[in-house]
Amino acid sequence: MKTRLEKHKVCDQCFAISIISNDCVCSYGKYKTIELEFDVCDCCGNLISDGNPANTKFNEDQIKNHNEKTN
């Protein structure tokens, strides 16, 4: 399967593209975002890995920077 990376702004708490967790702050509509890369199927355009962020250097750096700012 051929895939591509796409960047999306996601909730900075659960990293979900859409509201997934009713317990997360994103379900209340007021949340900060972080930009992360996701694997997307070239053929159908669906997210791969159940919508979890891709394992990339970009994402590692983004999450590290986010954690440093919030701690």
N, C-alpha and C positions, 0 to 999 in steps of 0.2 A: 504494500500500500504506500503510495506516495503522499507525503505530507508537506505542509509549509508552516512557518511560524507567523502568527498574527499577534499584534499587540492590542491589549484591551485595558481600559481603566476598570479596576475592580475594587470592591470593598477592601479597605486596609486591615480589616480584622479577620475576615474569613476567606479572602482572596477569591470570592465567587463572582462570576460575571453577572449572574442574576441572583435574585433573592432565593437562597437555598435553605438557610437556617432561620426559623422563626425566632430563635433566641439571640441572633446576631443584631448589632446595631443597624445593619443595612436594611432590616425589615421595617425600621421606623422611618426610613426615607432621609435621614440626616446622618451622613457618614462621610469620612474622608476617603479618598481614592488613592490607589497606587497603580502604576502601569506595569503589567506583566505580559510575558509572551505565552501563547498557548499553541499547541499542535492542532492543526486543522487538516482534515482530509482534502486533498486536491480534487478528488472526484465528486464528493457530495457536499463539501463545505461544513460537515459536522465536526464538533470538537472531539478530540481523541482523549483518552484517559479520564473519562467521566467528568470532563471539564476542569481537571486539576491543571495548575500551571506546568509548563514544560520544564524539564530539567536543563536549564541553560545558565551560562555565566551571567547574562543580563539579569535574569530573575534572582540569582544568588546575590548580585550586587544591589539590586533594588530592595530586596528584603533585608539585607544587612544594613543598608542606609536607613531604611524605615525603622528597624529595631533600635539603631543608635539614637535616632531622633526621639523615640518614645520612651527610652529608658533613662 
